[in-house]
Amino acid sequence: MSGKHKRSRDCSTCTERGISRITKKVAKGLDGISESLTPILASSGDIGHFSRDAAIAAGHQFLPRNVNEALDAVEQDAVMHAALGDVIHGEWLKVKRSEAAAHAIVVTEWERDLYLEF
């Protein structure tokens, strides 16, 4: 890929993402300790082949499927709200929603190659 740069998916390429992950993990861990929560038991079997109904019946929760669902989850998460505080939580969500909206209107090279090849 001449003229293109590949970036590693670690915290050094996006410190904001790294800080966000660390903050969430620490906040969730502390919440679990303070609430004396019991960790979820490991699942047996190949959960990649569970139907949606079987996964729900087994107590599995689904991760957000896109950035908007993820931001909605963060917005509703009381632990994240408490960890970030009112101002940072609200402003961070505004920035991320703005970035998601800007990204949604970009036509990528992959899309051009896929849909515009004649």
N, C-alpha and C positions, 0 to 999 in steps of 0.2 A: 504494500500500500504506500506508494510514494506520495510524499506531501501530507501524509496523515500521521497522527500521533496516537499511539495506544497508551492509555493510562491504566495504571494498576488500580485495583479497587480496594485500596487500603486507606487508612486515615490520613496519610500524607498528601493525597491528592484532593481531599475534601475534609479539612479539619472540622468543619461544621458538622458533617455527617458523623465523624468519629466522636466528637463531643456529645452529639445527640444520642448516639448508641450507648456511650459510657454512662451518661446521665440517666437514661432510661433503665439500664441494667442495675445501676446502683439504687435508684429510687424504687424500682420494683423489688429488688432484694431486701431493702430495708423495710418496705411495706410488708413483705412476706414474713419477715422476722417479727415485726411489731404486732402483726395480726395473728401470729402463730399458725400460718397457713401450712398445710401439708402439701408437699410436692406431688405433682401428678405422676402416677405410676407409668412406667414404660409400657408401651403397647407391644403385644406379640403379634406375629404375622406380618405380612407384607402390606403395610398400610397404603402403599401406592396403588394397590388394586382394590381398596375398599370403595364401595359405592358411597355417594354422598350421605345417604341415609344410614348406612352401616357405620361410617365414620362418626356421624353425629350421635348415633346410639352408643358408640364406644366412648363417647365423651371428648372427642377431638374437636378442636376449634379450628376454623379456617383463617388463614392470614388474609389481609387485604389483597385484592387482585389487581389493584391499580393505585396510582398515587392519590387520587381523590378519596378512595375508600380508606387509605392509610391516614390521610389527613383528618378525615372524619373520626377515625378511631382515636387519634391523638387528641382531638378536640373534646371527645367524650371521656377521656381517661383522667380520672381525678388525681391519680398518682402523678402523672406527667404534669398536670396543671399545678399541683402543689410543689413539685420539684423545680419547675421553671418560674413559678410566680405569675401573677396576673398579667403584668406588662409584657414580659418576654414571651409567655405562652401565646397571648393574643397577637403580638407583632410577628412572632415566628410563623404562626399560621397564615397571617396575611401575606407575608413574603413568599412562603411556600406555595400558597394558592395562586399567587401572581405568576410565579415561575412555572407552575403546572399549566396555567392558561396560555402562557407564551409558548411553552413547548408543544402544546396541543395543536397549534396552528402551523407548525414547521413541517414542511414536506421533506423527508429525509432522502438521501441518495438511494437507500434500499427501496423505499417506496417508488421513487422514480424509475429505478431499474425494473422493479417488479411489474408496475402498472403501465409504464409508458414504452416498454419495448415493443417494437412492431416487427 
